[in-house]
């Protein structure tokens, strides 16, 4: 029985390895951070009141090739937001526009803060929550 189990494991391992090596052409599940311009370091905070929204948006941004380094709930003093705010912390407004294009919502504002170690901060509002079910996610 043990020998059969080990044989089955070996066969499955080989088949999985062959499937991983198969290449049908240029096809990627995710963009590579920095491929469409300089890499962006982004933090995402949920100010919508909808549970799990920051995690969902993080996945969307990462699939767009944006490096999300932190996500979670917004500080209580931010309150609940109706509209998503994209705050450029370093660089120019084009960084915020890349994030806005990936989300298809949000207002970009340059709000420099050299004490933060990110290029862009995203405060998610209810506008993202309203379209969260339509955000394109890879399985």
DRENPALO-439597 format. One line per 5 residues: for each residue x, y, z of N, C-alpha, C, O. Coordinates in steps of 0.2 Angstrom, whole numbers, plus 5000, padded with zeros to 4 digits. Example, Ala and Ser with C-alpha at 12.3 -4.5 7.8 and 13.67 -1.06 7.14 Angstrom:
# residues 2
5066/4972/5039/5062/4978/5039/5066/4984/5039/5071/4983/5042  5064/4989/5035/5068/4995/5036/5064/5000/5039/5067/5006/5040
This chain:
# residues 139
5004/4994/5000/5000/5000/5000/5004/5006/5000/5003/5011/4996  5010/5006/5004/5014/5012/5004/5018/5013/4998/5019/5019/4995  5020/5007/4995/5023/5008/4988/5019/5011/4983/5021/5015/4979  5012/5009/4983/5007/5011/4978/5006/5019/4979/5006/5023/4974  5006/5021/4985/5005/5028/4987/5011/5032/4985/5010/5037/4982
5017/5030/4986/5023/5033/4983/5023/5034/4976/5025/5039/4973  5021/5028/4972/5021/5028/4965/5016/5033/4962/5017/5037/4958  5010/5034/4966/5005/5038/4964/5008/5046/4965/5006/5050/4960  5011/5047/4970/5014/5053/4971/5019/5055/4966/5019/5061/4964  5023/5050/4964/5028/5052/4959/5025/5053/4952/5027/5058/4949
5020/5050/4950/5016/5051/4944/5013/5058/4944/5014/5061/4939  5010/5059/4949/5006/5066/4950/5012/5072/4949/5010/5077/4946  5017/5071/4953/5023/5076/4953/5025/5077/4946/5026/5082/4944  5026/5071/4942/5029/5072/4935/5024/5075/4931/5026/5080/4927  5017/5073/4931/5012/5077/4927/5012/5084/4929/5011/5088/4924
5012/5086/4935/5011/5093/4937/5018/5097/4934/5017/5102/4932  5023/5094/4934/5029/5097/4932/5029/5098/4924/5031/5103/4922  5026/5093/4921/5025/5094/4913/5020/5099/4912/5021/5103/4907  5015/5099/4916/5010/5105/4914/5013/5111/4916/5011/5116/4912  5017/5112/4921/5020/5119/4922/5025/5121/4917/5026/5127/4916
5028/5116/4914/5033/5118/4908/5030/5119/4902/5033/5122/4897  5024/5117/4901/5020/5118/4894/5020/5126/4893/5018/5130/4897  5021/5128/4887/5021/5135/4885/5017/5136/4878/5020/5133/4873  5012/5139/4878/5008/5140/4872/5009/5147/4869/5005/5148/4865  5014/5150/4871/5015/5157/4869/5015/5162/4874/5015/5160/4880
5015/5168/4872/5016/5174/4877/5009/5175/4881/5004/5178/4878  5008/5172/4887/5002/5172/4891/5004/5173/4898/5008/5169/4901  5002/5178/4901/5003/5179/4908/4997/5181/4912/4992/5184/4909  4997/5178/4918/4991/5180/4922/4991/5187/4925/4986/5190/4926  4997/5189/4927/4998/5196/4930/5003/5200/4926/5008/5197/4923
5003/5206/4926/5008/5211/4923/5014/5211/4928/5013/5209/4934  5019/5212/4926/5025/5213/4930/5026/5220/4933/5026/5225/4929  5027/5221/4939/5027/5227/4942/5033/5231/4939/5039/5228/4938  5032/5237/4937/5037/5241/4934/5037/5241/4926/5041/5244/4923  5034/5236/4923/5034/5235/4916/5031/5240/4912/5034/5242/4907
5026/5243/4915/5023/5249/4911/5025/5256/4914/5021/5260/4914  5031/5256/4916/5034/5262/4919/5037/5261/4925/5038/5255/4927  5039/5266/4929/5043/5265/4935/5039/5261/4940/5033/5262/4940  5041/5256/4944/5037/5253/4949/5034/5258/4954/5037/5263/4956  5028/5256/4956/5024/5260/4961/5024/5256/4967/5022/5250/4967
5025/5259/4973/5024/5256/4979/5017/5260/4982/5017/5266/4983  5012/5256/4983/5006/5258/4985/5003/5255/4991/5005/5249/4992  5000/5259/4995/4996/5256/5001/4989/5257/5000/4987/5263/4997  4984/5253/5002/4977/5253/5001/4974/5252/5007/4975/5248/5011  4969/5257/5009/4965/5257/5015/4958/5258/5013/4956/5262/5009
4954/5254/5017/4947/5253/5016/4944/5258/5020/4944/5258/5026  4940/5263/5017/4936/5268/5021/4929/5268/5018/4925/5273/5019  4927/5262/5016/4920/5261/5013/4916/5258/5018/4909/5259/5017  4918/5255/5023/4914/5251/5027/4912/5244/5025/4909/5240/5028  4915/5242/5019/4913/5235/5016/4919/5231/5018/4925/5232/5016
4917/5225/5021/4923/5221/5023/4926/5217/5017/4923/5216/5012  4933/5217/5018/4937/5214/5013/4938/5217/5007/4941/5215/5002  4936/5224/5006/4937/5227/5000/4944/5229/4999/4946/5229/4993  4948/5231/5004/4955/5232/5003/4959/5226/5000/4963/5227/4996  4957/5220/5002/4961/5214/4999/4959/5213/4992/4963/5211/4988
4952/5214/4990/4950/5213/4983/4954/5218/4979/4956/5217/4974  4954/5225/4981/4957/5230/4977/4965/5229/4976/4968/5230/4971  4968/5226/4982/4975/5224/4982/4976/5219/4976/4981/5220/4972  4972/5214/4975/4973/5209/4970/4972/5212/4963/4976/5211/4959  4967/5217/4962/4966/5220/4956/4972/5224/4954/4975/5224/4949
4975/5228/4959/4981/5232/4958/4987/5228/4956/4991/5230/4952  4988/5223/4960/4994/5218/4958/4993/5215/4952/4998/5214/4948  4987/5213/4949/4986/5211/4943/4988/5216/4937/4990/5214/4932  4987/5222/4939/4989/5228/4934/4996/5229/4935/4998/5234/4931  5000/5226/4939/5007/5227/4939/5009/5232/4944/5015/5235/4944
5005/5234/4949/5006/5239/4954/5008/5235/4960/5005/5231/4962  5014/5237/4963/5016/5234/4969/5013/5237/4976/5014/5242/4978  5008/5233/4978/5004/5235/4984/5008/5232/4990/5009/5226/4991  5011/5237/4994/5015/5235/5000/5011/5234/5007/5014/5231/5011  5005/5237/5007/5002/5237/5013/4994/5238/5011/4993/5242/5007
4990/5235/5015/4983/5236/5014/4979/5234/5021/4982/5231/5025  4973/5237/5022/4969/5236/5028/4964/5241/5028/4962/5244/5023  4962/5242/5035/4956/5247/5036/4959/5254/5037/4965/5255/5040  4956/5259/5035/4958/5266/5036/4958/5268/5043/4954/5265/5047  4962/5273/5045/4961/5275/5052/4954/5278/5053/4951/5281/5049
4952/5277/5060/4945/5279/5061/4944/5287/5060/4938/5289/5058  4949/5291/5060/4948/5298/5059/4947/5300/5052/4944/5305/5050  4948/5295/5047/4946/5296/5040/4939/5296/5039/4936/5299/5035  4935/5292/5043/4928/5291/5042/4926/5287/5036/4931/5284/5033  4920/5287/5034/4917/5283/5029/4918/5288/5023/4915/5294/5023
4920/5285/5017/4921/5289/5011/4916/5287/5006/4915/5281/5005  4913/5292/5002/4908/5290/4997/4913/5289/4990/4911/5284/4986  4918/5293/4990/4922/5293/4984/4929/5291/4985/4932/5292/4991  4932/5287/4981/4939/5284/4982/4944/5290/4981/4943/5294/4976  4949/5291/4985/4954/5296/4985/4961/5292/4984/4963/5288/4987
4964/5295/4979/4971/5292/4977/4976/5298/4978/4976/5303/4975  4980/5297/4983/4984/5302/4986/4991/5301/4983/4994/5296/4985  4994/5305/4979/5001/5304/4977/5006/5307/4982/5005/5313/4984  5010/5303/4985/5014/5304/4990/5021/5306/4988/5025/5311/4991  5024/5303/4983/5030/5304/4980/5029/5304/4972/5025/5301/4969
5033/5309/4969/5032/5309/4961/5027/5314/4959/5025/5318/4963  5024/5312/4953/5019/5317/4950/5013/5313/4950/5012/5308/4951  5008/5317/4947/5001/5314/4946/5000/5308/4942/4995/5305/4942  5005/5307/4937/5005/5301/4933/5005/5295/4937/5002/5290/4935  5008/5295/4943/5008/5289/4947/5001/5287/4949/4998/5282/4949
4997/5292/4951/4990/5292/4954/4986/5290/4948/4981/5286/4949  4987/5292/4942/4983/5291/4936/4984/5283/4934/4979/5280/4932  4990/5280/4935/4990/5273/4934/4986/5269/4938/4983/5264/4936  4986/5271/4945/4981/5268/4950/4974/5269/4948/4970/5264/4948  4972/5275/4946/4965/5276/4944/4963/5272/4938/4957/5270/4938
4967/5272/4933/4966/5268/4927/4964/5260/4929/4960/5257/4926  4968/5258/4934/4967/5251/4936/4961/5250/4939/4958/5244/4939  4959/5255/4943/4952/5254/4947/4946/5257/4943/4941/5255/4945  4948/5261/4938/4942/5265/4935/4938/5269/4939/4932/5271/4937  4940/5271/4945/4937/5276/4949/4942/5280/4953/4948/5278/4953
4940/5285/4956/4944/5289/4961/4947/5295/4958/4947/5297/4952  4948/5300/4963/4951/5306/4961/4958/5307/4964/4959/5305/4969  4962/5309/4959/4969/5309/4960/4971/5316/4963/4969/5321/4960  4975/5316/4969/4977/5322/4972/4984/5321/4974/4986/5316/4977  4989/5326/4972/4995/5326/4974/4996/5329/4982/4994/5335/4983
4998/5325/4986/4998/5326/4993/5005/5323/4996/5005/5318/4999  5010/5327/4994/5017/5324/4996/5018/5323/5003/5016/5327/5007  5021/5318/5005/5023/5316/5012/5029/5311/5011/5028/5305/5010  5035/5314/5012/5041/5311/5012/5042/5306/5018/5047/5302/5017  5038/5307/5023/5039/5302/5029/5036/5295/5027/5038/5290/5031
5032/5295/5022/5029/5288/5020/5034/5285/5015/5037/5288/5011  5034/5278/5015/5038/5274/5011/5034/5272/5005/5036/5266/5002  5029/5275/5003/5025/5273/4997/5025/5279/4992/5026/5285/4994  5023/5277/4986/5022/5282/4981/5015/5285/4981/5014/5291/4979  5010/5280/4982/5003/5282/4982/4999/5279/4988/5001/5273/4989
4995/5283/4991/4990/5280/4996/4983/5280/4993/4981/5285/4989  4980/5274/4994/4973/5274/4991/4968/5273/4997/4969/5269/5001  4963/5278/4997/4958/5277/5002/4951/5275/4998/4949/5279/4995  4949/5269/4999/4944/5266/4996/4937/5269/4998/4936/5269/5004  4933/5271/4994/4926/5274/4995/4921/5269/4993/4922/5264/4990
4915/5271/4994/4909/5267/4992/4908/5266/4985/4905/5261/4982  4911/5270/4981/4911/5270/4974/4914/5263/4971/4912/5260/4966  4920/5261/4975/4923/5255/4973/4919/5249/4975/4919/5244/4972  4916/5250/4981/4912/5245/4984/4906/5243/4979/4904/5237/4979  4903/5248/4976/4898/5247/4972/4899/5243/4966/4895/5240/4963
4906/5244/4963/4908/5240/4957/4912/5234/4959/4915/5231/4954  4913/5232/4965/4918/5227/4967/4916/5220/4964/4921/5217/4962  4910/5219/4963/4908/5212/4960/4910/5212/4953/4911/5207/4950  4911/5218/4950/4913/5218/4943/4920/5219/4942/4923/5219/4936  4924/5220/4947/4932/5220/4946/4934/5214/4944/4932/5208/4946
4939/5214/4939/4941/5208/4935/4947/5205/4940/4952/5208/4940  4945/5199/4942/4950/5195/4946/4952/5189/4943/4947/5185/4941  4958/5187/4943/4961/5181/4940/4959/5176/4946/4960/5178/4952  4957/5170/4945/4956/5165/4950/4962/5163/4954/4961/5159/4959
